Structures are given as structure tokens and as C-alpha cells.
Amino acid sequence: MRTEQADHDIFETLLRRTITESVIKGLDHGISGATDLATRLRHYAWRARQEQLSPQTLQVIASARRLLGDRPRTRLAS
């Protein structure tokens, strides 16, 4: 079980890093793809809640959405 937790922690760390880097690149190179990225982030948020990922991961997703100007109450339909 300890190995599973370590794998889960590594996955979430990589997920948070990937989201952060994607948003930074999007902001640095213009916001032309921001709508697509915001849509993906809404899906990631929905999936993260379904998979019961950590509050830290949910916060990274929410912050990324705000940086892109995505409305916080916009949710992907279940």
C-alpha cells in the first residue's frame, strides 16, 4: 500500500507540474489556445474530483483556470 501511495503522489506532482507549465507557456506565447486549455482544465477538475485527488491538485487546477480567465463556477456537465 505504501508503494501505491508513493506512485499516487508522484502522479499528482507530475500532473500539477504539467498543468502549471502549460498555463505559463500559454500566457507567455499568447492566449490563442486558452479556450482549449480552459476546457481541458474543467475536464481535469471534474476528473480530479471523481478520482478524489488531493486538495493541492484541485487548487492548482482552479488557479490555472483563473489565470486563463475561466469562470470558477463553470463546470463540465456530469
Buried (B, 14 or more C-beta within 10 A) or exposed (E): EEEEEEEEEEEBEEBBEEBBEBBEEBBEEEEEBBEEBBEBBBEBBBEBEEEEBBEEBBEBBBBBBEBBEBEEEEEEEE
